[in-house]
Amino acid sequence: MRSAAFILFASFLGLPSCDQKTPVLSEDDVALVRNTFPTMTKECVERAKREGFEALNGPTDRCFPMQRQREWVGLWVNEFEGSRFCPAPATECKLTEYGTGTYLTFSEGQRPVSVDRFQDGAIFQIRFLGRKTQESGSFGHMGGNAHEIIVDRLISLQPRNGNSDNMAR
């Protein structure tokens, strides 16, 4: 009888039921997420509100609108904490100003196992099917790139001769 009385009392007070999650992020934290990532989908912001900042980890296309898949050709610079892409007809792929470049990531199973994740500036000629973020924002390592492209299907990848000649340090 006490249980029934408590449930009735709780429902009158408007207490959340056991299956409702209390937001993990404060309204100030949610505002920070929205200001930092203005192009993030509302669904991702809500997920972060309920589950915390960890909910934002994962593939970019889960939280940001992407352009349609298309074929891309260009240069890829594979670096420790970096992955630069410069579309053709680029003949070099130098570091850009913070917030301007394009970060390249690979869908699961598309990154060649023969390519070290932590190379120091190796340059490749690359051709792939991929999707680019619709709007500019903060992508890649430390949010230093305006866009991100996800490689959905790698078509070809060839090391470029003279790698060190094209590196900007």
C-alpha positions in Angstrom: 0.0 0.0 0.0 2.9 2.4 0.8 4.3 1.8 -2.7 1.1 2.7 -4.4 0.8 5.8 -2.3 4.4 6.8 -3.2 3.8 6.3 -6.9 0.6 8.3 -6.8 2.3 11.1 -4.8 5.4 11.1 -7.2 3.1 11.4 -10.2 1.3 14.4 -8.7 4.7 16.1 -8.1 5.7 15.6 -11.6 8.9 13.6 -10.7 10.5 11.9 -13.6 9.8 8.3 -14.0 12.6 5.7 -13.7 13.0 5.4 -17.4 13.6 9.1 -18.1 17.2 10.2 -18.0 18.2 13.3 -16.2 20.3 15.5 -18.6 24.0 15.0 -18.0 25.0 18.4 -19.5 23.9 21.7 -18.1 22.2 24.2 -20.3 25.5 26.2 -20.3 27.3 23.0 -21.6 24.6 22.5 -24.3 25.0 26.1 -25.4 28.8 25.6 -25.6 28.3 22.6 -27.8 25.9 24.5 -30.1 28.3 27.5 -30.3 31.3 25.3 -30.9 29.6 23.1 -33.5 26.8 25.2 -35.0 26.3 22.8 -37.9 25.9 19.8 -35.6 22.5 18.1 -35.9 19.9 18.7 -33.2 19.8 14.9 -32.6 23.4 14.9 -31.7 23.1 17.9 -29.4 20.2 16.1 -27.6 22.2 12.9 -27.3 25.1 14.9 -25.8 22.7 16.5 -23.4 21.4 13.1 -22.2 24.7 11.1 -22.4 27.5 13.7 -22.0 30.3 14.8 -24.2 31.3 11.2 -24.8 28.2 10.8 -27.0 29.9 13.1 -29.6 32.7 10.6 -30.2 32.3 8.7 -33.4 32.2 9.2 -37.1 31.6 12.7 -38.3 28.7 11.7 -40.5 26.8 10.7 -37.4 26.5 14.3 -36.2 27.1 16.5 -39.2 25.2 16.7 -42.5 27.3 15.5 -45.5 27.2 16.2 -49.2 26.3 13.4 -51.6 29.0 10.8 -52.3 31.1 11.6 -55.3 34.5 10.7 -56.8 37.5 12.6 -55.5 41.0 12.7 -56.8 43.9 14.6 -55.3 46.8 14.4 -52.8 46.6 13.0 -49.3 49.3 13.8 -46.7 49.3 11.2 -44.0 50.8 12.6 -40.8 50.9 11.9 -37.1 47.8 13.7 -35.8 47.0 14.9 -39.3 45.4 13.8 -42.5 45.3 16.5 -45.2 43.5 16.3 -48.5 44.1 18.6 -51.4 41.8 18.0 -54.4 43.1 17.9 -58.0 44.5 19.8 -59.7 46.7 20.4 -56.7 50.4 19.6 -57.3 51.4 20.1 -53.6 49.5 19.8 -50.3 51.0 22.2 -47.8 49.7 23.0 -44.3 47.0 25.6 -44.4 45.9 28.2 -41.9 44.1 26.9 -38.9 40.4 26.4 -39.8 40.8 26.3 -43.6 42.0 22.8 -44.8 40.2 19.5 -45.4 40.7 16.6 -43.1 40.5 13.1 -44.6 39.2 10.1 -42.7 38.4 6.5 -43.8 35.2 4.5 -43.3 35.7 1.3 -41.4 37.7 -1.2 -43.5 38.7 1.4 -46.2 42.1 2.6 -44.8 44.8 0.4 -46.3 46.5 -1.7 -43.6 49.8 -1.2 -45.3 49.7 2.6 -44.6 51.0 3.5 -41.2 48.5 5.6 -39.2 51.3 7.7 -37.8 53.5 8.5 -40.8 55.3 11.7 -40.8 54.2 13.5 -43.9 54.0 10.7 -46.6 52.2 12.0 -49.6 49.9 9.8 -51.8 48.0 10.3 -55.0 44.5 9.2 -54.0 41.3 8.4 -55.8 38.1 7.5 -53.9 34.4 7.8 -53.4 33.6 9.9 -50.5 31.4 12.5 -48.8 32.4 16.0 -47.6 30.8 17.9 -44.8 28.1 20.2 -46.1 29.1 23.3 -44.2 32.5 24.4 -42.9 33.2 24.0 -39.2 35.9 22.6 -36.9 37.0 19.1 -38.1 39.9 16.8 -37.7 42.7 17.0 -35.1 42.1 19.8 -32.7 39.3 21.1 -35.0 41.9 22.7 -37.2 40.1 22.1 -40.6 37.1 23.7 -42.2 35.9 20.4 -43.7 36.2 16.7 -43.4 35.8 14.1 -46.2 35.1 10.5 -45.4 36.5 7.9 -47.8 33.6 5.4 -48.4 35.5 3.4 -51.0 39.1 3.6 -51.8 39.7 3.3 -55.6 43.5 3.8 -55.8 46.4 5.0 -53.6 49.9 5.5 -54.9 52.9 6.9 -53.0 54.1 10.1 -54.5 57.8 10.5 -55.4 59.7 13.4 -53.8 57.5 13.4 -50.7 59.9 15.6 -48.7 59.9 18.3 -51.4 56.2 19.0 -50.8 56.2 19.1 -47.1 55.7 22.4 -45.3 56.9 22.4 -41.7 
